[in-house]
């Protein structure tokens, strides 16, 4: 049976106004109106369009090391290759990082594996190909978290690899139905981050879904905690324990089973 997209009819003037105020198309404005409402300020907060609402990338664990290695590659004129994924966020991430490094004068290229021929993630063959073509630093985006063997292979050939520090990816078949009738299934991505000492260390509410936020020690968490928060903290403890023993691969959980 042939499938097709069924797009809700426009909500008229409200969507037209929202599209004009945000500088987006009416389809995007309609989706935002369904998800957030027709208030343009609320939509900007949801999209993170205001610079002061963006979180510092230095909150990611070991980001200083990643930045220092990329800076060293720039200074030495080393060949940098961005290793991405073939999906939308993977291609977008590759484009953003490539254009930024190119603007800095970097000797930079990119590699996106063939979905049908190579599948998801890094492979030793592609790593060898990039190194043979001159890569001295590989930066992965939207991939590489579970590619321990491929990264070790690159290290053995004298090439460094920068990978985002992801703790876990969790999903299930549970369907949540919202008041407006939307049916959703969630995939949860959990990262280890830390406060930026040179940034805004004071927590603040940045969306329409939270009443209050704050910093807490893992050993002195407020009560009661949501079941999902308790679950996430358990993932973090398990991840940090494994990382201390030399295993930093991300955990993957589906329907309660961790792989």
VOBA-1610 file (N, C-alpha, C; in pm, whole numbers, padded with zeros to 5 digits, always signed):
BEGIN
Unk+00083-00119+00000Unk+00000+00000+00000Unk+00088+00125+00000Unk+00059+00218-00088Unk+00137+00340-00096Unk+00104+00431+00021Unk+00209+00485+00085Unk+00190+00575+00197Unk+00209+00719+00152Unk+00145+00811+00220Unk+00162+00952+00188Unk+00148+01034+00315Unk+00207+01155+00311Unk+00198+01247+00423Unk+00061+01315+00421Unk-00003+01320+00537Unk-00127+01395+00551Unk-00098+01519+00634Unk-00093+01636+00570Unk-00059+01761+00637Unk-00186+01832+00680Unk-00192+01870+00809Unk-00310+01939+00859Unk-00331+02070+00784Unk-00456+02106+00770Unk-00488+02231+00702Unk-00438+02349+00784Unk-00404+02457+00716Unk-00350+02576+00781Unk-00452+02634+00879Unk-00398+02691+00989Unk-00485+02754+01086Unk-00503+02902+01054Unk-00479+02935+00927Unk-00511+03068+00879Unk-00416+03176+00923Unk-00474+03288+00971Unk-00396+03407+00999Unk-00289+03384+01106Unk-00318+03303+01205Unk-00221+03281+01313Unk-00093+03217+01260Unk-00107+03118+01173Unk+00010+03051+01116Unk+00083+03144+01020Unk+00008+03220+00939Unk+00070+03315+00848Unk+00152+03418+00926Unk+00096+03466+01035Unk+00167+03565+01118Unk+00292+03504+01179Unk+00279+03381+01231Unk+00393+03313+01293Unk+00505+03290+01191Unk+00466+03250+01070Unk+00566+03228+00964Unk+00641+03357+00933Unk+00570+03467+00927Unk+00632+03596+00895Unk+00724+03642+01007Unk+00680+03628+01133Unk+00760+03674+01246Unk+00886+03591+01265Unk+00879+03461+01233Unk+00996+03374+01252Unk+01080+03361+01126Unk+01026+03403+01012Unk+01099+03390+00888Unk+01107+03246+00840Unk+01000+03169+00862Unk+00996+03029+00821Unk+00875+03007+00729Unk+00868+02889+00667Unk+00755+02857+00582Unk+00630+02827+00663Unk+00517+02823+00595Unk+00391+02801+00665Unk+00378+02658+00717Unk+00441+02562+00650Unk+00435+02424+00701Unk+00510+02415+00834Unk+00631+02476+00839Unk+00708+02479+00964Unk+00633+02554+01072Unk+00574+02668+01033Unk+00497+02747+01131Unk+00379+02668+01183Unk+00313+02591+01096Unk+00201+02508+01139Unk+00243+02401+01237Unk+00358+02338+01212Unk+00410+02236+01304Unk+00444+02298+01439Unk+00504+02417+01437Unk+00536+02486+01562Unk+00409+02523+01637Unk+00307+02567+01564Unk+00181+02604+01628Unk+00119+02483+01697Unk+00128+02366+01633Unk+00075+02244+01694Unk+00154+02203+01817Unk+00285+02219+01810Unk+00372+02169+01917Unk+00387+02269+02032Unk+00400+02398+01998Unk+00432+02499+02099Unk+00318+02598+02120Unk+00249+02631+02011Unk+00148+02736+02015Unk+00184+02845+01916Unk+00099+02941+01900Unk+00118+03045+01799Unk+00193+03166+01851Unk+00248+03159+01972Unk+00325+03270+02028Unk+00467+03264+01974Unk+00512+03366+01902Unk+00643+03364+01837Unk+00757+03358+01937Unk+00743+03426+02052Unk+00850+03423+02154Unk+00867+03281+02208Unk+00755+03212+02232Unk+00763+03075+02281Unk+00828+02984+02177Unk+00797+03008+02050Unk+00857+02928+01943Unk+01006+02954+01932Unk+01047+03079+01949Unk+01191+03110+01947Unk+01264+03039+02060Unk+01201+03037+02177Unk+01264+02966+02289Unk+01273+02817+02260Unk+01168+02763+02200Unk+01166+02620+02166Unk+01276+02587+02065Unk+01294+02673+01967Unk+01395+02650+01863Unk+01535+02689+01908Unk+01545+02762+02021Unk+01676+02808+02065Unk+01734+02911+01971Unk+01649+02997+01916Unk+01694+03094+01817Unk+01764+03214+01881Unk+01746+03234+02011Unk+01813+03343+02079Unk+01949+03295+02129Unk+02055+03369+02096Unk+02191+03325+02126Unk+02212+03300+02275Unk+02154+03386+02359Unk+02175+03372+02503Unk+02111+03246+02560Unk+02024+03181+02483Unk+01959+03059+02529Unk+02035+02933+02489Unk+02140+02948+02407Unk+02216+02832+02365Unk+02309+02786+02476Unk+02317+02657+02497Unk+02409+02602+02597Unk+02550+02602+02541Unk+02647+02624+02628Unk+02787+02623+02585Unk+02828+02482+02546Unk+02892+02463+02430Unk+02941+02330+02393Unk+03050+02280+02487Unk+03110+02373+02565Unk+03215+02333+02658Unk+03158+02254+02776Unk+03025+02243+02785Unk+02964+02161+02888Unk+02984+02012+02863Unk+03012+01975+02739Unk+03035+01835+02707Unk+03166+01788+02769Unk+03162+01668+02822Unk+03278+01612+02892Unk+03401+01608+02801Unk+03515+01655+02852Unk+03644+01653+02781Unk+03644+01739+02655Unk+03555+01836+02647Unk+03552+01921+02529Unk+03681+02002+02516Unk+03743+02036+02630Unk+03869+02111+02625Unk+03976+02032+02550Unk+03980+01901+02573Unk+04078+01817+02504Unk+04050+01813+02355Unk+03922+01803+02319Unk+03885+01799+02177Unk+03923+01930+02108Unk+03893+02043+02173Unk+03924+02173+02115Unk+04076+02190+02101Unk+04151+02148+02204Unk+04296+02161+02199Unk+04355+02080+02083Unk+04301+01960+02061Unk+04354+01876+01951Unk+04320+01936+01815Unk+04200+01990+01801Unk+04162+02054+01674Unk+04245+02180+01652Unk+04266+02258+01758Unk+04351+02378+01747Unk+04492+02341+01702Unk+04545+02231+01758Unk+04679+02187+01720Unk+04684+02147+01572Unk+04578+02082+01525Unk+04572+02043+01384Unk+04567+02166+01294Unk+04491+02267+01336Unk+04483+02391+01258Unk+04619+02459+01251Unk+04687+02466+01366Unk+04817+02535+01370Unk+04922+02463+01287Unk+04915+02330+01285Unk+05015+02251+01213Unk+04979+02226+01068Unk+04859+02269+01027Unk+04815+02245+00890Unk+04786+02100+00862Unk+04747+02024+00964Unk+04716+01883+00946Unk+04583+01865+00872Unk+04573+01757+00799Unk+04449+01725+00730Unk+04346+01674+00830Unk+04231+01742+00838Unk+04121+01704+00926Unk+04009+01647+00839Unk+03956+01532+00879Unk+03842+01473+00807Unk+03726+01457+00905Unk+03609+01508+00866Unk+03488+01494+00946Unk+03417+01368+00900Unk+03398+01275+00992Unk+03334+01147+00962Unk+03190+01154+01013Unk+03094+01156+00921Unk+02955+01175+00960Unk+02866+01055+00937Unk+02737+01081+00944Unk+02638+00977+00920Unk+02551+01022+00803Unk+02476+00928+00746Unk+02401+00957+00624Unk+02260+01009+00651Unk+02218+01020+00778Unk+02084+01072+00804Unk+02085+01225+00809Unk+01968+01284+00833Unk+01955+01429+00823Unk+02044+01501+00922Unk+02041+01462+01051Unk+02123+01532+01149Unk+02271+01505+01127Unk+02305+01388+01072Unk+02444+01359+01043Unk+02498+01447+00932Unk+02424+01458+00822Unk+02466+01542+00710Unk+02470+01689+00751Unk+02370+01734+00829Unk+02368+01872+00877Unk+02489+01901+00965Unk+02522+01808+01054Unk+02637+01825+01143Unk+02767+01835+01063Unk+02781+01749+00964Unk+02899+01753+00878Unk+02910+01889+00809Unk+02799+01937+00755Unk+02800+02065+00683Unk+02841+02181+00772Unk+02782+02187+00892Unk+02812+02297+00984Unk+02959+02297+01023Unk+03010+02180+01063Unk+03149+02174+01108Unk+03245+02196+00992Unk+03213+02142+00875Unk+03300+02160+00758Unk+03311+02309+00722Unk+03197+02377+00713Unk+03198+02518+00675Unk+03271+02602+00779Unk+03256+02567+00906Unk+03325+02643+01012Unk+03476+02624+01003Unk+03521+02500+00993Unk+03665+02475+00984Unk+03724+02533+00856Unk+03648+02525+00748Unk+03693+02583+00621Unk+03713+02733+00636Unk+03622+02800+00708Unk+03632+02943+00730Unk+03756+02980+00811Unk+03803+02885+00893Unk+03924+02908+00972Unk+04051+02878+00893Unk+04035+02834+00769Unk+04150+02805+00686Unk+04203+02664+00701Unk+04123+02574+00757Unk+04168+02438+00780Unk+04178+02359+00651Unk+04269+02263+00650Unk+04275+02162+00544Unk+04176+02054+00586Unk+04052+02067+00542Unk+03945+01982+00595Unk+03867+01915+00483Unk+03829+01793+00508Unk+03742+01719+00417Unk+03636+01648+00498Unk+03554+01569+00431Unk+03449+01497+00503Unk+03427+01360+00440Unk+03366+01272+00519Unk+03336+01139+00470Unk+03202+01095+00528Unk+03111+01054+00440Unk+02981+01000+00482Unk+02969+00861+00421Unk+02958+00757+00504Unk+02954+00620+00450Unk+02828+00594+00367Unk+02841+00505+00273Unk+02727+00464+00192Unk+02635+00376+00275Unk+02510+00416+00286Unk+02416+00344+00372Unk+02399+00198+00331Unk+02387+00174+00201Unk+02360+00038+00154Unk+02486-00047+00153Unk+02599+00013+00116Unk+02721-00065+00105Unk+02800-00079+00233Unk+02797+00024+00320Unk+02878+00024+00442Unk+02796+00016+00570Unk+02672+00066+00566Unk+02591+00065+00686Unk+02630+00177+00782Unk+02577+00168+00904Unk+02599+00273+01003Unk+02733+00258+01073Unk+02793+00371+01107Unk+02913+00371+01190Unk+03042+00368+01111Unk+03152+00372+01187Unk+03284+00370+01126Unk+03323+00228+01086Unk+03414+00217+00990Unk+03467+00088+00950Unk+03618+00102+00932Unk+03691-00007+00955Unk+03837-00002+00941Unk+03876+00032+00797Unk+03798-00019+00701Unk+03829+00009+00562Unk+03822+00157+00530Unk+03717+00224+00578Unk+03703+00367+00552Unk+03809+00447+00628Unk+03841+00403+00750Unk+03946+00470+00827Unk+04079+00460+00753Unk+04112+00341+00703Unk+04236+00323+00627Unk+04237+00412+00502Unk+04124+00419+00433Unk+04114+00501+00312Unk+04143+00647+00344Unk+04085+00698+00451Unk+04104+00837+00489Unk+04248+00865+00529Unk+04308+00771+00603Unk+04447+00790+00645Unk+04540+00784+00525Unk+04515+00691+00436Unk+04598+00680+00315Unk+04588+00805+00229Unk+04475+00876+00239Unk+04457+00999+00162Unk+04509+01122+00236Unk+04569+01100+00356Unk+04635+01211+00424Unk+04574+01259+00553Unk+04466+01198+00600Unk+04403+01243+00724Unk+04497+01223+00842Unk+04508+01328+00927Unk+04586+01318+01050Unk+04498+01333+01173Unk+04375+01378+01153Unk+04278+01390+01262Unk+04140+01361+01205Unk+04067+01272+01271Unk+03929+01240+01232Unk+03836+01290+01342Unk+03737+01367+01304Unk+03636+01417+01398Unk+03502+01357+01358Unk+03442+01279+01444Unk+03314+01217+01410Unk+03198+01305+01457Unk+03090+01305+01381Unk+02966+01372+01420Unk+02851+01277+01393Unk+02767+01259+01495Unk+02649+01172+01485Unk+02687+01026+01459Unk+02807+00987+01496Unk+02852+00849+01478Unk+02982+00831+01556Unk+03026+00706+01569Unk+03157+00679+01628Unk+03155+00639+01774Unk+03038+00652+01840Unk+03032+00624+01983Unk+03067+00479+02015Unk+03023+00387+01934Unk+03047+00245+01961Unk+03162+00189+01877Unk+03236+00276+01810Unk+03341+00230+01717Unk+03477+00219+01785Unk+03481+00152+01900Unk+03606+00142+01976Unk+03716+00076+01895Unk+03684-00033+01826Unk+03786-00106+01750Unk+03840-00021+01636Unk+03751+00051+01567Unk+03792+00135+01455Unk+03877+00252+01503Unk+03843+00308+01619Unk+03921+00418+01675Unk+04059+00370+01718Unk+04065+00253+01780Unk+04194+00196+01817Unk+04278+00168+01693Unk+04213+00127+01586Unk+04283+00103+01460Unk+04344+00232+01408Unk+04268+00342+01416Unk+04320+00472+01373Unk+04438+00514+01460Unk+04426+00493+01592Unk+04536+00527+01684Unk+04661+00447+01651Unk+04643+00320+01617Unk+04758+00235+01584Unk+04831+00287+01461Unk+04760+00359+01376Unk+04822+00417+01256Unk+04862+00562+01278Unk+04859+00606+01403Unk+04907+00739+01436Unk+04810+00852+01412Unk+04681+00821+01404Unk+04580+00923+01378Unk+04486+00932+01498Unk+04460+01056+01544Unk+04370+01079+01656Unk+04226+01088+01607Unk+04133+01055+01699Unk+03990+01061+01668Unk+03920+01135+01782Unk+03839+01234+01747Unk+03759+01308+01846Unk+03615+01262+01835Unk+03558+01214+01947Unk+03421+01162+01949Unk+03346+01226+02065Unk+03220+01262+02043Unk+03135+01313+02150Unk+03114+01206+02257Unk+03110+01248+02383Unk+03099+01154+02495Unk+02953+01126+02527Unk+02897+01024+02469Unk+02756+00985+02488Unk+02746+00873+02591Unk+02652+00885+02683Unk+02634+00783+02786Unk+02543+00672+02738Unk+02424+00707+02690Unk+02329+00602+02653Unk+02230+00651+02549Unk+02173+00555+02478Unk+02061+00577+02388Unk+01953+00477+02428Unk+01833+00526+02457Unk+01727+00440+02509Unk+01598+00464+02430Unk+01530+00357+02396Unk+01402+00369+02329Unk+01312+00253+02370Unk+01185+00263+02336Unk+01091+00155+02364Unk+00974+00166+02267Unk+00884+00068+02274Unk+00765+00072+02189Unk+00647+00142+02258Unk+00672+00198+02377Unk+00565+00264+02450Unk+00518+00388+02375Unk+00389+00403+02359Unk+00331+00517+02289Unk+00263+00609+02390Unk+00301+00739+02385Unk+00239+00839+02470Unk+00142+00922+02386Unk+00022+00941+02438Unk-00078+01020+02367Unk-00103+01150+02443Unk-00085+01264+02374Unk-00104+01394+02436Unk-00248+01441+02419Unk-00279+01550+02491Unk-00417+01599+02494Unk-00467+01638+02355Unk-00374+01682+02268Unk-00417+01723+02134Unk-00429+01606+02037Unk-00408+01483+02090Unk-00422+01364+02007Unk-00294+01312+01946Unk-00183+01385+01963Unk-00055+01340+01908Unk-00010+01212+01977Unk+00032+01114+01897Unk+00091+00990+01948Unk+00242+00996+01927Unk+00319+00971+02033Unk+00464+00986+02024Unk+00535+00865+02082Unk+00653+00837+02026Unk+00747+00740+02082Unk+00881+00811+02095Unk+00948+00794+02208Unk+01068+00872+02235Unk+01195+00787+02225Unk+01301+00852+02177Unk+01436+00797+02186Unk+01517+00895+02272Unk+01569+00847+02382Unk+01635+00931+02482Unk+01787+00922+02465Unk+01853+01038+02443Unk+01999+01045+02434Unk+02053+01112+02560Unk+02144+01046+02629Unk+02196+01095+02757Unk+02345+01125+02744Unk+02384+01249+02777Unk+02523+01292+02767Unk+02578+01327+02905Unk+02708+01313+02922Unk+02777+01361+03041Unk+02826+01502+03011Unk+02786+01598+03093Unk+02827+01737+03075Unk+02877+01792+03208Unk+02934+01912+03204Unk+02977+01978+03327Unk+02963+02128+03309Unk+02947+02204+03420Unk+02932+02349+03408Unk+03056+02414+03348Unk+03034+02518+03269Unk+03144+02596+03213Unk+03182+02701+03316Unk+03305+02696+03371Unk+03343+02793+03475Unk+03346+02937+03425Unk+03358+02954+03293Unk+03361+03089+03236Unk+03226+03130+03177Unk+03127+03046+03193Unk+02996+03075+03136Unk+02895+03111+03243Unk+02768+03093+03209Unk+02661+03122+03303Unk+02638+03000+03391Unk+02692+03003+03513Unk+02682+02888+03603Unk+02551+02884+03679Unk+02471+02991+03668Unk+02344+02996+03739Unk+02236+02928+03655Unk+02175+02822+03706Unk+02070+02752+03629Unk+01946+02838+03614Unk+01879+02826+03500Unk+01756+02901+03477Unk+01663+02818+03390Unk+01534+02844+03404Unk+01435+02774+03324Unk+01440+02827+03181Unk+01457+02736+03084Unk+01472+02778+02945Unk+01365+02727+02853Unk+01255+02676+02908Unk+01148+02627+02820Unk+01014+02644+02889Unk+00911+02594+02823Unk+00775+02608+02877Unk+00732+02486+02958Unk+00821+02387+02974Unk+00782+02262+03036Unk+00837+02244+03177Unk+00928+02334+03221Unk+00990+02321+03353Unk+00950+02440+03441Unk+00930+02413+03570Unk+00898+02519+03665Unk+01022+02572+03734Unk+01122+02483+03757Unk+01242+02525+03829Unk+01354+02428+03796Unk+01478+02475+03798Unk+01594+02391+03774Unk+01703+02427+03874Unk+01800+02339+03893Unk+01909+02367+03987Unk+02019+02264+03976Unk+02135+02295+04039Unk+02247+02201+04043Unk+02239+02121+04172Unk+02264+01990+04164Unk+02260+01904+04282Unk+02373+01803+04276Unk+02427+01770+04391Unk+02527+01664+04399Unk+02457+01530+04372Unk+02523+01438+04300Unk+02462+01306+04276Unk+02427+01232+04405Unk+02496+01267+04513Unk+02469+01201+04642Unk+02368+01277+04727Unk+02319+01390+04678Unk+02222+01469+04754Unk+02114+01523+04660Unk+02049+01432+04591Unk+01946+01471+04495Unk+01814+01500+04566Unk+01735+01593+04515Unk+01607+01626+04577Unk+01508+01510+04562Unk+01410+01508+04649Unk+01305+01408+04645Unk+01169+01478+04634Unk+01073+01415+04567Unk+01086+01288+04493Unk+01140+01311+04353Unk+01205+01212+04297Unk+01255+01218+04161Unk+01162+01140+04068Unk+01149+01189+03946Unk+01072+01116+03846Unk+01141+00983+03817Unk+01061+00883+03785Unk+01117+00750+03757Unk+01218+00755+03643Unk+01192+00841+03544Unk+01285+00852+03432Unk+01419+00911+03475Unk+01417+01004+03573Unk+01541+01062+03623Unk+01621+00959+03701Unk+01553+00880+03783Unk+01620+00772+03857Unk+01686+00675+03760Unk+01614+00643+03652Unk+01667+00551+03552Unk+01790+00610+03485Unk+01784+00738+03448Unk+01898+00803+03382Unk+02020+00808+03473Unk+02000+00839+03601Unk+02112+00845+03695Unk+02177+00708+03708Unk+02098+00602+03703Unk+02154+00467+03709Unk+02241+00440+03586Unk+02195+00486+03470Unk+02275+00472+03348Unk+02409+00544+03362Unk+02404+00666+03417Unk+02526+00745+03433Unk+02624+00675+03527Unk+02575+00625+03639Unk+02663+00557+03734Unk+02727+00434+03669Unk+02647+00359+03595Unk+02699+00240+03527Unk+02803+00279+03423Unk+02775+00387+03350Unk+02868+00433+03246Unk+02999+00478+03308Unk+02994+00560+03415Unk+03115+00610+03478Unk+03197+00497+03539Unk+03129+00398+03594Unk+03198+00282+03650Unk+03273+00207+03540Unk+03207+00185+03427Unk+03271+00116+03316Unk+03384+00199+03257Unk+03364+00331+03249Unk+03467+00418+03192Unk+03593+00417+03278Unk+03575+00413+03411Unk+03690+00408+03501Unk+03772+00281+03480Unk+03707+00177+03427Unk+03775+00050+03399Unk+03820+00039+03254Unk+03815+00152+03182Unk+03866+00154+03046Unk+03765+00128+02937Unk+03635+00113+02972Unk+03532+00086+02872Unk+03439+00207+02866Unk+03454+00290+02761Unk+03375+00413+02752Unk+03269+00407+02643Unk+03233+00286+02597Unk+03131+00279+02492Unk+02994+00311+02550Unk+02909+00369+02466Unk+02776+00408+02510Unk+02687+00286+02533Unk+02591+00301+02623Unk+02494+00194+02649Unk+02374+00213+02556Unk+02323+00104+02505Unk+02203+00108+02422Unk+02096+00022+02488Unk+01980+00082+02511Unk+01872+00011+02581Unk+01745+00016+02497Unk+01679-00099+02487Unk+01551-00106+02417Unk+01457-00193+02498Unk+01341-00134+02532Unk+01241-00205+02613Unk+01301-00261+02741Unk+01393-00181+02803Unk+01449-00218+02933Unk+01572-00306+02927Unk+01613-00351+02809Unk+01731-00436+02795Unk+01850-00352+02751Unk+01959-00353+02830Unk+02079-00275+02800Unk+02176-00361+02722Unk+02230-00303+02614Unk+02330-00372+02533Unk+02461-00295+02539
//
